[in-house]
Amino acid sequence: MHIYTGRSGTGKSYALLHKAVEEAKQNPFGKPIYFLVPDQMTFQVERSIIRLLKATTRIQVVSFKRLGLRVLQEVGGASLYQLSKSGIHALLRKIVEEERESLVLYQKAASHSGFIEQLETTFTEWNRYNVTKEAVQETLDKLQKKERSNEEEIMLSKLSDLNRIKGRLDEELHLKYTESEDHLRLLSEKVPNSSKLQSASLYIDGFHSFTPIELQVLQSLIEHVNQVHIALTLDPNDASILHPLDLFYETTKTYQQVKQLANDLGRSIDETSFTDTHRFSSEALIHVEKNSDVRPINESNATSGIRFAQAVNERTEIAYVARRIQELVKSGDYRYRDIAIVARNPKQYQPYIETICNREQIPYFMDEKRSVLNHPLAEFIRSILEVVDRNFPYEAVFRMLKTELLFNQVGSRERDYVDQLENYVLAYGIRGNQWREENAWTFRRNRTRAEDEDQNQSEIAVEQAINEWREALLPPVRGFMESINQAKTAKEYVHALFSLLETIDAPAKLKQLQEYSFERNKLREYREHEQIWKEVVSLFEQIVMVSGDEKLEFHTFIQMIEAGLSSMQFTTIPPAFDQIVVADMENSRLSQVKVTFLIGMNDGVLPSVHRDDGMLSDTDRKFFHDTGIELAESSEEKLMNESFLFYRAITLPSDKLFLSYSLADSEGKKRLPSMYIKPIQDMFPQVELESIYEQASDNSPNEERSFVTTPKATLTHLSSELQAFLKGYHIHDYWFGAYNWFIDQKDAPLQTLQSLYYSNTPKQLSVATAKKLYGEKLSTSVSRLEQYNRCPFSQYAGYGLRLKERDTYKLEAPDIGTLFHAALKEMADELQKDRRDFRDLHEADAKRMAKTVVESIAPRIQRNIFAHSNRYKYIFTKLQEVVARASQVLGEQARQSGFVPAGLEVGFGPNQPLPPFRFKLQDGTEMELIGRIDRVDRADINESTYVRVIDYKSSKRDINLDDVYFGLALQMLVYLDVVVSMSSSWLNVTASPAGVLYFHVHNPMLKTTEKLTLEELEKKLLKEFKMKGYVASDKDVIHEMDHQLEGHSSVIPVQIKKDGQLVESRSSTLSEEDYSLLQSHLREHITHIGEAIVAGDISLTPYKKQQQIACTYCPYKDVCQFDATVDTFKQVPKVDDKEILAMLKQKEGEHDDH
């Protein structure tokens, strides 16, 4: 045996490799030479050997796993089927489900996500460390015989559960299947029988430690091969010292284990110590290697070969690295393959590396394994199993459909059909058996209808299309459901699933996806589409092998599939030779690296915080250790090994080392530098720490100039710099040079550059366009005018573009409002048929009628939503109570008032009881105002007729005159104007305005601390229904509205003194003059709005009144992109009623003057 020892960069690996090559050259056809390295190192060693030998059949680069496979193929033992990780996961899930009732600690946790993964990791560790079921049982026996603490009780339960599951797993695998770790055990047994290993040479490199099972294999190899050469990284001068805090503690321990094996086997040992440094070309790196673990710090005057940088955040750190890489490659001294980015946790930086390297056109390879769960085939399998198991839940159905594997062709227009089908399903609340029913689905555009309406041709066409799409997509699913219902065993379930994939021609669809990815140069996706079918079929085969004819619950089968798919990962192959490598500090084995960027040197990352979050805690591991069972390192031991990982990283490059960290994470939280970076900085007092900022101009002049790299990256920074220039800041001339360069290009990025002058200001529509959108005659509602005043753009989006939010199957405030309106109208109509009105309605009648009326209306509300669930049925009964209570109160108010209904749901517009309210606009366009008034009451007082408008609301509402004045609350006074203006033709009498009032439809909960009589309760309840709004200031009109008026009215917003005078501060009243002023203002205001709409005004000016803003509930926020920090609100002041009336009088006076 020959052992090569030395610190990093001393040439031991070089010597080992050349020794193997020389042996092969001397006798090209001699006995095999095995070069044993870790899995992740095989590719680069093969490349190095080929570079030196050009071709060879004698040297074979192997990992433990590959060596085991070759030996077993030679001597036997490879015939046992090896279950993959996904197969083991599926088998473990089945075992856990079968043993769940017997488990003590893990009975509930067994169903949690990640449980099977942790279970498999634990058993893999046991296999690697040669921990048998019998050894664990001995530990359990010792625990049971002693007095136990609470912690030991938990340990007992834990180990008992784990050993039970492990026992079952071993039984299932025994003499039929193997795991990947079993190959090492078999290898150690079969080495003596291998003729290829007899007289072979074995070279070992890249290992820092060995597990017990690997040591067992190594022992067998040392005993039977001709010669063994092994290289270990350690200080030859301290090879006998063993202390956990020593830098080379782990490798020195391995060195002593290997020597002990050789001594025990009687093998002679030669040692070669390498002490001279050969790798490093800079004094700084030589100094770092020799002194990184020396205290106190040894300083160096070196200034080249090492750099330190702190960046404001992780993204800026990676951008800095990318710029340095471009500089190195452009210098001509380096290729991309000479450069490595090393991190303790590369995944943390992955999104930034992908984005920035692509932008900077830097080829890179990140050795990461991606889960298959997001692949369309895996998603299809998971979702269709959920569809069958849970009876067509919405989410699973559309996850299944959107994989496109049920389409005739992937990427076809069928995806648009699925989107429209999804809209329908959301709008109608389609669930469960509704997918399977034979009856055709129906379609009505309006979700809530106060009255029955016939289906129009457009609705019939949509209904037909929806049913055609459903029938085109679902037959394979129905066939699969039938097969699953008949299946009883794992084999039958797998057959049903595989038959479905054949029916939908899944392999051909995957081929289409491959071609699509290849055409777009997405090579990683191409390889994933290539791998997935083989992996899925392998999982199916393994499930059939381990559970084939066993009877299984369908739910258990689903869990086996889920466990198998969850453990699957796509493997990646380096797509090119000339590329940078992004490496994990712990697991990667790199060589021939000239420049290393060690990123993410932050506290908590390096050294890494090892959490005790596995199934076996550090306490468990210590207990095993005390009983003579060795397991993997504890958290404390891993932490002590971090310094060696750091040493390996900083001694990796031959020429240059860049060390960097970020000052904040992606969320802006402060981060501190690693404890490792300060000692390295102190070694080089003449090397300054660079501070790197995101904005180019915030950096030093030299660093700022480096931001000009590739066109794509430069354009990003150029836009930012030019924006600063437009704000008055100075920028360097080379940014103008970059701007001129872009402008001179044939494919100049004009859109990006024009964004510098972009403001979120919609361009006014032309009059012609406005007429095409709105029509030659402008037909509008009052709510549309109010929407224009809230924000002109929202009016355009809603009524011009006709944008609508996605309809969903849920009960919303407008639906409840429609129900209340329709119910109270139908009750009034029923009373009218019997020549009665609300005055004649008392409690018993109100409850009976409310129940009957609401039941008749309910099927028309949100597509009969009240029959959908028990929750909605409960809401339905509460709404019945609300209508009953409201109708009772309306009856009580009617009995106190002289006003009687003149009309309910009074429409004004074409084919309505009242004609539209017409306005002539300046350009000659006719504007028609249309709408529907909930209730109009009339009363004859002193030979005059008065009318009032009442609006039913499902929430509290009042009228503020400033909202009326600024057009935010036009509805009630415009409705009153319509009724008064048309009273002579409608009521055959000229009427005067009596008021506008809101009636809150609700069922209030009374709060009181006193004991009240029934009569007092009724009065208190009546006050809760007091109407809000304005009434005429005429005393006779007020008394006609409330015959029982004394002090505070319980019906209208009025209070009188004992002498009959109004308490003005507590009364909401308008005089005839006030009403006339408001009427004139509103008509003028409406005309102005109409003219603005037809002129094409779509300005983005949402109103803001104190804390109220138009954007709060606006459905078009994502369309307009209004930004409150940049764009401007239209400010609406808060003005009291007196001031509003004064403003109206002043305005009227100005008109009179003109």
Stockholm file with secondary structure:
# STOCKHOLM 1.0

chainA/1-1154         MHIYTGRSGTGKSYALLHKAVEEAKQNPFGKPIYFLVPDQMTFQVERSIIRLLKATTRIQVVSFKRLGLRVLQEVGGASLYQLSKSGIHALLRKIVEEERESLVLYQKAASHSGFIEQLETTFTEWNRYNVTKEAVQETLDKLQKKERSNEEEIMLSKLSDLNRIKGRLDEELHLKYTESEDHLRLLSEKVPNSSKLQSASLYIDGFHSFTPIELQVLQSLIEHVNQVHIALTLDPNDASILHPLDLFYETTKTYQQVKQLANDLGRSIDETSFTDTHRFSSEALIHVEKNSDVRPINESNATSGIRFAQAVNERTEIAYVARRIQELVKSGDYRYRDIAIVARNPKQYQPYIETICNREQIPYFMDEKRSVLNHPLAEFIRSILEVVDRNFPYEAVFRMLKTELLFNQVGSRERDYVDQLENYVLAYGIRGNQWREENAWTFRRNRTRAEDEDQNQSEIAVEQAINEWREALLPPVRGFMESINQAKTAKEYVHALFSLLETIDAPAKLKQLQEYSFERNKLREYREHEQIWKEVVSLFEQIVMVSGDEKLEFHTFIQMIEAGLSSMQFTTIPPAFDQIVVADMENSRLSQVKVTFLIGMNDGVLPSVHRDDGMLSDTDRKFFHDTGIELAESSEEKLMNESFLFYRAITLPSDKLFLSYSLADSEGKKRLPSMYIKPIQDMFPQVELESIYEQASDNSPNEERSFVTTPKATLTHLSSELQAFLKGYHIHDYWFGAYNWFIDQKDAPLQTLQSLYYSNTPKQLSVATAKKLYGEKLSTSVSRLEQYNRCPFSQYAGYGLRLKERDTYKLEAPDIGTLFHAALKEMADELQKDRRDFRDLHEADAKRMAKTVVESIAPRIQRNIFAHSNRYKYIFTKLQEVVARASQVLGEQARQSGFVPAGLEVGFGPNQPLPPFRFKLQDGTEMELIGRIDRVDRADINESTYVRVIDYKSSKRDINLDDVYFGLALQMLVYLDVVVSMSSSWLNVTASPAGVLYFHVHNPMLKTTEKLTLEELEKKLLKEFKMKGYVASDKDVIHEMDHQLEGHSSVIPVQIKKDGQLVESRSSTLSEEDYSLLQSHLREHITHIGEAIVAGDISLTPYKKQQQIACTYCPYKDVCQFDATVDTFKQVPKVDDKEILAMLKQKEGEHDDH
#=GR chainA/1-1154 SS CEEEEECTTSSHHHHHHHHHHHHHHHCTTSSCEEEECCGGGHHHHHHHHHHHHSCCSSEEEECHHHHHHHHHHHHSCTTSEECCHHHHHHHHHHHHHHHGGGCSSSTTGGGSTTHHHHHHHHHHHHHHTTCCHHHHHHHHHHHHHSCCCHHHHHHHHHHHHHHHHHHHHHHHHTTTEECTTHHHHHHHHHGGGCTTTTTCEEEECSCSCCCHHHHHHHHHHHHHSSEEEEEEESCGGGTTCCCTTSTTHHHHHHHHHHHHHHHHTTCCCEEEEECSCCSCCSHHHHHHHHHTTCSSCCCCCCCSSEEEEEESSHHHHHHHHHHHHHHHHHTTSCCGGGEEEEESCGGGGHHHHHHHHHHTTCCEEECCCEESTTSHHHHHHHHHHHHHHHTCCHHHHHHHHHTCTTSSSTTSTHHHHHHHHHHHHHHHTCCGGGGTCSSCCCCCSCSCCSSCCCCCHHHHHHHHHHHHHHHHHSHHHHHHHHHHHHCCBHHHHHHHHHHHHHHTTHHHHHHHHHHHHHHTTCHHHHHHHHHHHHHHHHHHHHHHHHHTTSBCCHHHHHHHHHHHHHHCEECCCCSCSSSEEEEETTTCCCCSCSEEEEECCBTTTTTTCCCCCSSSCHHHHHHHHHTTCCCSCCHHHHHHTHHHHHHHHHTSCSSEEEEEEESBCTTCCBCCBCTTHHHHHHHCTTSCEEEECSSGGGSCHHHHHTTCCSHHHHHHHHHHHHHHHHTTCCCCHHHHHHHHHHHHSTTCCHHHHHGGGCCSCCCCCCHHHHHHHHCSSEEEEHHHHHHHHHCHHHHIIIIISCCCCCCCSSCCHHHHHHHHHHHHHHHHHHHHHTTCCGGGCCHHHHHHHHHHHHHHHGGGSTTTGGGSCHHHHHHHHHHHHHHHHHHHHHHHHHHHCSCEEEEEEEEESTTSSBCCEEEECTTSCEEEEEEEEEEEEEEEETTEEEEEEEEEESSCCCCCHHHHHTTSSCHHHHHHHHHHHTHHHHTSSCEEEEEEEEEECCCCCCCCSSCCCHHHHHHHHHHHTCCEEEEESCHHHHHHHCTTCSSBCSSSSCBBCTTSCBCGGGCCEECHHHHHHHHHHHHHHHHHHHHHHHTTCCCCCCEEETTEETTTTCTTHHHHCCCTTTSCCEECCCCCHHHHHHHHHHHHHHHHHC
#=GC SS_cons          CEEEEECTTSSHHHHHHHHHHHHHHHCTTSSCEEEECCGGGHHHHHHHHHHHHSCCSSEEEECHHHHHHHHHHHHSCTTSEECCHHHHHHHHHHHHHHHGGGCSSSTTGGGSTTHHHHHHHHHHHHHHTTCCHHHHHHHHHHHHHSCCCHHHHHHHHHHHHHHHHHHHHHHHHTTTEECTTHHHHHHHHHGGGCTTTTTCEEEECSCSCCCHHHHHHHHHHHHHSSEEEEEEESCGGGTTCCCTTSTTHHHHHHHHHHHHHHHHTTCCCEEEEECSCCSCCSHHHHHHHHHTTCSSCCCCCCCSSEEEEEESSHHHHHHHHHHHHHHHHHTTSCCGGGEEEEESCGGGGHHHHHHHHHHTTCCEEECCCEESTTSHHHHHHHHHHHHHHHTCCHHHHHHHHHTCTTSSSTTSTHHHHHHHHHHHHHHHTCCGGGGTCSSCCCCCSCSCCSSCCCCCHHHHHHHHHHHHHHHHHSHHHHHHHHHHHHCCBHHHHHHHHHHHHHHTTHHHHHHHHHHHHHHTTCHHHHHHHHHHHHHHHHHHHHHHHHHTTSBCCHHHHHHHHHHHHHHCEECCCCSCSSSEEEEETTTCCCCSCSEEEEECCBTTTTTTCCCCCSSSCHHHHHHHHHTTCCCSCCHHHHHHTHHHHHHHHHTSCSSEEEEEEESBCTTCCBCCBCTTHHHHHHHCTTSCEEEECSSGGGSCHHHHHTTCCSHHHHHHHHHHHHHHHHTTCCCCHHHHHHHHHHHHSTTCCHHHHHGGGCCSCCCCCCHHHHHHHHCSSEEEEHHHHHHHHHCHHHHIIIIISCCCCCCCSSCCHHHHHHHHHHHHHHHHHHHHHTTCCGGGCCHHHHHHHHHHHHHHHGGGSTTTGGGSCHHHHHHHHHHHHHHHHHHHHHHHHHHHCSCEEEEEEEEESTTSSBCCEEEECTTSCEEEEEEEEEEEEEEEETTEEEEEEEEEESSCCCCCHHHHHTTSSCHHHHHHHHHHHTHHHHTSSCEEEEEEEEEECCCCCCCCSSCCCHHHHHHHHHHHTCCEEEEESCHHHHHHHCTTCSSBCSSSSCBBCTTSCBCGGGCCEECHHHHHHHHHHHHHHHHHHHHHHHTTCCCCCCEEETTEETTTTCTTHHHHCCCTTTSCCEECCCCCHHHHHHHHHHHHHHHHHC
//
